[in-house]
Amino acid sequence: MNLTIENPPVTLRELSLNKLRNAIISGYFPAGKRLVERSLCEEMGVSRSVVREVIRYLEAEGLVETMTGKGPTVSSMSWEVAAQIYQIRLLLEQNAVAGCTANLTPQTALQIQDLLAEFKGAFDGDDVNAIIAVSSTLYEKIFSIAGQSVAWEVVQRLNGRISRLRAMTMKSTNRSNSGYQRIEKICRAICELRDPELARLAVHEHISEAAAVAQRILENEQEKS
């Protein structure tokens, strides 16, 4: 007897969670915005119990904080916090691309290239949520090929804030290379050149540039507040 559920249904909580997470990541709900339960229920068409559960989940991701006398509010992102996230990303992603290169097969190389093409379509379409979703899937594939499931679990715990930073920096014009060009260089080092050290270097260049852009944006926001 096979008890596997082939296509598990997406629950209302999952749909609501994705909607609210994307609204925060894209800036629809900016930092400091109070999340009023009644308004969210009306806007999303769900019950208060669903909204409360989603908010608790987003608090665990670091996207929402509950402030005394104010209630749930979209968390602010400081450069001090962002710098730590970029340091963690650098370490984990450099190890992942090196491991992915070492374990690569013709089949998995094609999978990465297909996801890169999908990422380019999202990037060219200027859809922030699509860019974030595809880039996350691409990184998950790289970590999976590398055999680094525990490292990916760590990334997943930070994913909300990582996605928020990606949305902030990916389309910035204050870069020597676009976000897509940086990702393409990483994938080329893995799939075409099969060079783990070049892949590690490409990750370093990508994260260093993104971190510099984020620092300018966040410090500028701090000065204005």
Beta strands, then each sheet from edge to edge (+ up, - down):
strand 1: 64-67
strand 2: 71-74
sheet 1: 1+ 2-
end
